[in-house]
Amino acid sequence: MRAASSRVMMESLWEAGASVRVYDPVAMEEAGRIYGERDELTFCESAQDALQGAEALIIMTEWTQFRSPDFDSIKETLGSPAVFDGRNMFEPETVTRAG
């Protein structure tokens, strides 16, 4: 996680005044060590939990569990259906069709 693009993304979002909810099945402990407790950072127990109260989904890792998302559930959970695929895992048409 030392030079991870997710760090750049989170830090940029914080500079813009955003709060960030994160879930990573591998790097949560390392992220906690790097960032500690912050008001603008919430560590979540699951990918679905990270969507609760979120305005957008930003995918910054290619873990297997993120490769087959339920876009209908994501659309229902997000405050607005905004998805940023930072790893180019999905065909844009697929995401657009899901709404």
Summary of the structure (lengths in Angstrom):
residues: 99
radius of gyration: 13.3
end to end distance: 31.8
largest distance: 38.8
contacts: 223
relative contact order: 0.16
helix: 41%
strand: 12%
